[in-house]
């Protein structure tokens, strides 16, 4: 018989392989056009203008500069450890590791989780960071060293993507506000010390990430191109057009004044189309000071506030409904694309043939069946949660721990949708990366309490039939 520690590690590796399914099926880790920028920044140790350096550094270290498979393997390993810990805490009836693995197999098929965990993108770290924070906040990391490790993982995850810094800050602060308002601290359900430590970890990212960029020769900023992304959002909402109508007089004070009748319809076109006003006049680096000035004036002008609030609310709700796969994985990223050029350079092109013969680069990946199934998975998870919590008996069984987990997941989903939707773009890729947390929370509670609730329901039904006969 294997020693317990060896057996646990073996099951962890098996779970990691389950999460690695998407990459294995594809024949290579999945990529997007942005993968090229991340990999290039890691190879050259240069800070990109439009995204953090952190994930590029992770790719450099995790790959051992030998294989990009190692990058997604370590992503899956981290995620597997967190998922197994949640199953251990919230589903104690699933004592055998094989039962937990079976639950994760079914869950992975239902949600397509491995397509996210096997992507050479920082997207999976949004969920990894939130899961790590959840274990600390909810008191499931009582060992000081384990808690420190989870908080460090949350800090690094916050720095992986520009949106994570604000999202994590909103999640921890918002959850703390709800806990204080509902008396969870006073009742001892949550420990204030754990909340303060979590808040300190996510707030530290606001300083650590810019400091890291400065150390690698960049600016002391989370993202140098942030004003350009915000301008794209203002363009999409129509607020930029209103601002230019108000401020473009005879002197044409801004470079965009000449284009105010030809502004793009969406943020993506403003940022990436070669015909956009920004790219026709030198790109974002040529106008950062101007864009910062426009954004500042908009934020200081109260008459724009109703439009800003309405557009933010609309974008948040739209983003909540956009959580399907495939939006961020182009059919092919072949020759003359950013990922191709960087894979060609990485380890002297050692994996270029694998990359080019992957199903993705042969346009043979089809997410149609998964995307047809996924909305029903979300709806079923929501119905399970709402129907369960509507019954006092179920609420008592779930208890404060389960209830707070659901609240934390809800806050995380809304915070992510608000940050990505209202400040950048409404894209499926930006919500699907962590929308699976809702079905996962529903799975945890259903697997632990569902059998007992079902038996209680059958007893009530049997009793009702007996009364009807009498």
FENQUIQUI-V211832 format. One record per residue. N is the residue number from 1. RES is the residue in three letters. SS is DSSP state (H for helix, E for strand, L for the rest). Layout:
n:N res:RES ss:SS
n:N res:RES ss:SS
This chain:
n:1 res:UNK ss:L
n:2 res:UNK ss:L
n:3 res:UNK ss:L
n:4 res:UNK ss:H
n:5 res:UNK ss:H
n:6 res:UNK ss:H
n:7 res:UNK ss:H
n:8 res:UNK ss:H
n:9 res:UNK ss:H
n:10 res:UNK ss:H
n:11 res:UNK ss:H
n:12 res:UNK ss:H
n:13 res:UNK ss:H
n:14 res:UNK ss:H
n:15 res:UNK ss:H
n:16 res:UNK ss:H
n:17 res:UNK ss:H
n:18 res:UNK ss:H
n:19 res:UNK ss:H
n:20 res:UNK ss:L
n:21 res:UNK ss:H
n:22 res:UNK ss:H
n:23 res:UNK ss:H
n:24 res:UNK ss:H
n:25 res:UNK ss:H
n:26 res:UNK ss:H
n:27 res:UNK ss:L
n:28 res:UNK ss:L
n:29 res:UNK ss:L
n:30 res:UNK ss:E
n:31 res:UNK ss:L
n:32 res:UNK ss:L
n:33 res:UNK ss:H
n:34 res:UNK ss:H
n:35 res:UNK ss:H
n:36 res:UNK ss:H
n:37 res:UNK ss:H
n:38 res:UNK ss:H
n:39 res:UNK ss:H
n:40 res:UNK ss:H
n:41 res:UNK ss:H
n:42 res:UNK ss:H
n:43 res:UNK ss:H
n:44 res:UNK ss:H
n:45 res:UNK ss:L
n:46 res:UNK ss:L
n:47 res:UNK ss:L
n:48 res:UNK ss:L
n:49 res:UNK ss:L
n:50 res:UNK ss:L
n:51 res:UNK ss:L
n:52 res:UNK ss:L
n:53 res:UNK ss:L
n:54 res:UNK ss:H
n:55 res:UNK ss:H
n:56 res:UNK ss:H
n:57 res:UNK ss:H
n:58 res:UNK ss:H
n:59 res:UNK ss:H
n:60 res:UNK ss:H
n:61 res:UNK ss:H
n:62 res:UNK ss:H
n:63 res:UNK ss:L
n:64 res:UNK ss:L
n:65 res:UNK ss:L
n:66 res:UNK ss:L
n:67 res:UNK ss:L
n:68 res:UNK ss:L
n:69 res:UNK ss:H
n:70 res:UNK ss:H
n:71 res:UNK ss:H
n:72 res:UNK ss:H
n:73 res:UNK ss:H
n:74 res:UNK ss:H
n:75 res:UNK ss:H
n:76 res:UNK ss:H
n:77 res:UNK ss:H
n:78 res:UNK ss:H
n:79 res:UNK ss:H
n:80 res:UNK ss:H
n:81 res:UNK ss:H
n:82 res:UNK ss:H
n:83 res:UNK ss:H
n:84 res:UNK ss:H
n:85 res:UNK ss:H
n:86 res:UNK ss:H
n:87 res:UNK ss:H
n:88 res:UNK ss:H
n:89 res:UNK ss:H
n:90 res:UNK ss:H
n:91 res:UNK ss:L
n:92 res:UNK ss:L
n:93 res:UNK ss:L
n:94 res:UNK ss:L
n:95 res:UNK ss:L
n:96 res:UNK ss:L
n:97 res:UNK ss:H
n:98 res:UNK ss:H
n:99 res:UNK ss:H
n:100 res:UNK ss:H
n:101 res:UNK ss:H
n:102 res:UNK ss:H
n:103 res:UNK ss:H
n:104 res:UNK ss:H
n:105 res:UNK ss:H
n:106 res:UNK ss:H
n:107 res:UNK ss:H
n:108 res:UNK ss:H
n:109 res:UNK ss:H
n:110 res:UNK ss:H
n:111 res:UNK ss:H
n:112 res:UNK ss:L
n:113 res:UNK ss:L
n:114 res:UNK ss:H
n:115 res:UNK ss:H
n:116 res:UNK ss:H
n:117 res:UNK ss:H
n:118 res:UNK ss:L
n:119 res:UNK ss:E
n:120 res:UNK ss:L
n:121 res:UNK ss:L
n:122 res:UNK ss:L
n:123 res:UNK ss:L
n:124 res:UNK ss:H
n:125 res:UNK ss:H
n:126 res:UNK ss:H
n:127 res:UNK ss:H
n:128 res:UNK ss:H
n:129 res:UNK ss:H
n:130 res:UNK ss:H
n:131 res:UNK ss:H
n:132 res:UNK ss:H
n:133 res:UNK ss:H
n:134 res:UNK ss:H
n:135 res:UNK ss:H
n:136 res:UNK ss:H
n:137 res:UNK ss:H
n:138 res:UNK ss:L
n:139 res:UNK ss:L
n:140 res:UNK ss:L
n:141 res:UNK ss:L
n:142 res:UNK ss:L
n:143 res:UNK ss:L
n:144 res:UNK ss:H
n:145 res:UNK ss:H
n:146 res:UNK ss:H
n:147 res:UNK ss:H
n:148 res:UNK ss:H
n:149 res:UNK ss:H
n:150 res:UNK ss:H
n:151 res:UNK ss:H
n:152 res:UNK ss:H
n:153 res:UNK ss:H
n:154 res:UNK ss:H
n:155 res:UNK ss:H
n:156 res:UNK ss:H
n:157 res:UNK ss:H
n:158 res:UNK ss:H
n:159 res:UNK ss:L
n:160 res:UNK ss:L
n:161 res:UNK ss:L
n:162 res:UNK ss:H
n:163 res:UNK ss:H
n:164 res:UNK ss:H
n:165 res:UNK ss:H
n:166 res:UNK ss:H
n:167 res:UNK ss:H
n:168 res:UNK ss:H
n:169 res:UNK ss:H
n:170 res:UNK ss:H
n:171 res:UNK ss:H
n:172 res:UNK ss:H
n:173 res:UNK ss:H
n:174 res:UNK ss:H
n:175 res:UNK ss:H
n:176 res:UNK ss:H
n:177 res:UNK ss:H
n:178 res:UNK ss:H
n:179 res:UNK ss:H
n:180 res:UNK ss:H
n:181 res:UNK ss:H
n:182 res:UNK ss:H
n:183 res:UNK ss:L
n:184 res:UNK ss:L
n:185 res:UNK ss:L
n:186 res:UNK ss:L
n:187 res:UNK ss:L
n:188 res:UNK ss:L
n:189 res:UNK ss:L
n:190 res:UNK ss:L
n:191 res:UNK ss:L
n:192 res:UNK ss:H
n:193 res:UNK ss:H
n:194 res:UNK ss:H
n:195 res:UNK ss:H
n:196 res:UNK ss:H
n:197 res:UNK ss:H
n:198 res:UNK ss:H
n:199 res:UNK ss:H
n:200 res:UNK ss:H
n:201 res:UNK ss:H
n:202 res:UNK ss:H
n:203 res:UNK ss:H
n:204 res:UNK ss:H
n:205 res:UNK ss:H
n:206 res:UNK ss:H
n:207 res:UNK ss:H
n:208 res:UNK ss:H
n:209 res:UNK ss:H
n:210 res:UNK ss:H
n:211 res:UNK ss:H
n:212 res:UNK ss:H
n:213 res:UNK ss:H
n:214 res:UNK ss:H
n:215 res:UNK ss:H
n:216 res:UNK ss:L
n:217 res:UNK ss:L
n:218 res:UNK ss:L
n:219 res:UNK ss:L
n:220 res:UNK ss:L
n:221 res:UNK ss:L
n:222 res:UNK ss:L
n:223 res:UNK ss:L
n:224 res:UNK ss:L
n:225 res:UNK ss:L
n:226 res:UNK ss:H
n:227 res:UNK ss:H
n:228 res:UNK ss:H
n:229 res:UNK ss:H
n:230 res:UNK ss:H
n:231 res:UNK ss:H
n:232 res:UNK ss:H
n:233 res:UNK ss:H
n:234 res:UNK ss:H
n:235 res:UNK ss:H
n:236 res:UNK ss:H
n:237 res:UNK ss:H
n:238 res:UNK ss:L
n:239 res:UNK ss:H
n:240 res:UNK ss:H
n:241 res:UNK ss:H
n:242 res:UNK ss:H
n:243 res:UNK ss:H
n:244 res:UNK ss:H
n:245 res:UNK ss:H
n:246 res:UNK ss:H
n:247 res:UNK ss:H
n:248 res:UNK ss:L
n:249 res:UNK ss:L
n:250 res:UNK ss:L
n:251 res:UNK ss:L
n:252 res:UNK ss:L
n:253 res:UNK ss:L
n:254 res:UNK ss:L
n:255 res:UNK ss:H
n:256 res:UNK ss:H
n:257 res:UNK ss:H
n:258 res:UNK ss:H
n:259 res:UNK ss:H
n:260 res:UNK ss:L
n:261 res:UNK ss:L
n:262 res:UNK ss:L
n:263 res:UNK ss:L
n:264 res:UNK ss:L
n:265 res:UNK ss:L
n:266 res:UNK ss:L
n:267 res:UNK ss:H
n:268 res:UNK ss:H
n:269 res:UNK ss:H
n:270 res:UNK ss:H
n:271 res:UNK ss:H
n:272 res:UNK ss:H
n:273 res:UNK ss:L
n:274 res:UNK ss:L
n:275 res:UNK ss:L
n:276 res:UNK ss:L
n:277 res:UNK ss:H
n:278 res:UNK ss:H
n:279 res:UNK ss:H
n:280 res:UNK ss:H
n:281 res:UNK ss:L
n:282 res:UNK ss:L
n:283 res:UNK ss:L
n:284 res:UNK ss:H
n:285 res:UNK ss:H
n:286 res:UNK ss:H
n:287 res:UNK ss:L
n:288 res:UNK ss:H
n:289 res:UNK ss:H
n:290 res:UNK ss:H
n:291 res:UNK ss:H
n:292 res:UNK ss:H
n:293 res:UNK ss:H
n:294 res:UNK ss:H
n:295 res:UNK ss:H
n:296 res:UNK ss:H
n:297 res:UNK ss:H
n:298 res:UNK ss:H
n:299 res:UNK ss:H
n:300 res:UNK ss:L
n:301 res:UNK ss:L
n:302 res:UNK ss:H
n:303 res:UNK ss:H
n:304 res:UNK ss:H
n:305 res:UNK ss:H
n:306 res:UNK ss:H
n:307 res:UNK ss:H
n:308 res:UNK ss:H
n:309 res:UNK ss:H
n:310 res:UNK ss:H
n:311 res:UNK ss:H
n:312 res:UNK ss:H
n:313 res:UNK ss:H
n:314 res:UNK ss:H
n:315 res:UNK ss:H
n:316 res:UNK ss:H
n:317 res:UNK ss:H
n:318 res:UNK ss:H
n:319 res:UNK ss:H
n:320 res:UNK ss:H
n:321 res:UNK ss:H
n:322 res:UNK ss:L
n:323 res:UNK ss:L
n:324 res:UNK ss:L
n:325 res:UNK ss:L
n:326 res:UNK ss:L
n:327 res:UNK ss:L
n:328 res:UNK ss:L
n:329 res:UNK ss:L
n:330 res:UNK ss:L
n:331 res:UNK ss:L
n:332 res:UNK ss:L
n:333 res:UNK ss:L
n:334 res:UNK ss:L
n:335 res:UNK ss:L
n:336 res:UNK ss:L
n:337 res:UNK ss:L
n:338 res:UNK ss:H
n:339 res:UNK ss:H
n:340 res:UNK ss:H
n:341 res:UNK ss:H
n:342 res:UNK ss:H
n:343 res:UNK ss:H
n:344 res:UNK ss:H
n:345 res:UNK ss:H
n:346 res:UNK ss:H
n:347 res:UNK ss:H
n:348 res:UNK ss:H
n:349 res:UNK ss:H
n:350 res:UNK ss:L
n:351 res:UNK ss:L
n:352 res:UNK ss:H
n:353 res:UNK ss:H
n:354 res:UNK ss:H
n:355 res:UNK ss:H
n:356 res:UNK ss:H
n:357 res:UNK ss:L
n:358 res:UNK ss:L
n:359 res:UNK ss:L
n:360 res:UNK ss:H
n:361 res:UNK ss:H
n:362 res:UNK ss:H
n:363 res:UNK ss:L
n:364 res:UNK ss:L
n:365 res:UNK ss:L
n:366 res:UNK ss:L
n:367 res:UNK ss:L
n:368 res:UNK ss:H
n:369 res:UNK ss:H
n:370 res:UNK ss:H
n:371 res:UNK ss:H
n:372 res:UNK ss:H
n:373 res:UNK ss:H
n:374 res:UNK ss:H
n:375 res:UNK ss:H
n:376 res:UNK ss:H
n:377 res:UNK ss:H
n:378 res:UNK ss:H
n:379 res:UNK ss:H
n:380 res:UNK ss:H
n:381 res:UNK ss:H
n:382 res:UNK ss:H
n:383 res:UNK ss:H
n:384 res:UNK ss:H
n:385 res:UNK ss:H
n:386 res:UNK ss:H
n:387 res:UNK ss:H
n:388 res:UNK ss:H
n:389 res:UNK ss:H
n:390 res:UNK ss:L
n:391 res:UNK ss:L
n:392 res:UNK ss:H
n:393 res:UNK ss:H
n:394 res:UNK ss:H
n:395 res:UNK ss:H
n:396 res:UNK ss:H
n:397 res:UNK ss:H
n:398 res:UNK ss:H
n:399 res:UNK ss:H
n:400 res:UNK ss:H
n:401 res:UNK ss:H
n:402 res:UNK ss:H
n:403 res:UNK ss:H
n:404 res:UNK ss:H
n:405 res:UNK ss:H
n:406 res:UNK ss:H
n:407 res:UNK ss:H
n:408 res:UNK ss:H
n:409 res:UNK ss:H
n:410 res:UNK ss:H
n:411 res:UNK ss:H
n:412 res:UNK ss:H
n:413 res:UNK ss:H
n:414 res:UNK ss:H
n:415 res:UNK ss:H
n:416 res:UNK ss:H
n:417 res:UNK ss:H
n:418 res:UNK ss:H
n:419 res:UNK ss:H
n:420 res:UNK ss:H
n:421 res:UNK ss:H
n:422 res:UNK ss:H
n:423 res:UNK ss:H
n:424 res:UNK ss:L
n:425 res:UNK ss:L
n:426 res:UNK ss:L
n:427 res:UNK ss:L
n:428 res:UNK ss:H
n:429 res:UNK ss:H
n:430 res:UNK ss:H
n:431 res:UNK ss:H
n:432 res:UNK ss:H
n:433 res:UNK ss:H
n:434 res:UNK ss:H
n:435 res:UNK ss:H
n:436 res:UNK ss:H
n:437 res:UNK ss:H
n:438 res:UNK ss:H
n:439 res:UNK ss:H
n:440 res:UNK ss:H
n:441 res:UNK ss:H
n:442 res:UNK ss:H
n:443 res:UNK ss:H
n:444 res:UNK ss:H
n:445 res:UNK ss:H
n:446 res:UNK ss:H
n:447 res:UNK ss:H
n:448 res:UNK ss:H
n:449 res:UNK ss:H
n:450 res:UNK ss:H
n:451 res:UNK ss:H
n:452 res:UNK ss:H
n:453 res:UNK ss:H
n:454 res:UNK ss:H
n:455 res:UNK ss:H
n:456 res:UNK ss:H
n:457 res:UNK ss:H
n:458 res:UNK ss:H
n:459 res:UNK ss:H
n:460 res:UNK ss:H
n:461 res:UNK ss:H
n:462 res:UNK ss:H
n:463 res:UNK ss:H
n:464 res:UNK ss:H
n:465 res:UNK ss:H
n:466 res:UNK ss:H
n:467 res:UNK ss:H
n:468 res:UNK ss:H
n:469 res:UNK ss:H
n:470 res:UNK ss:L
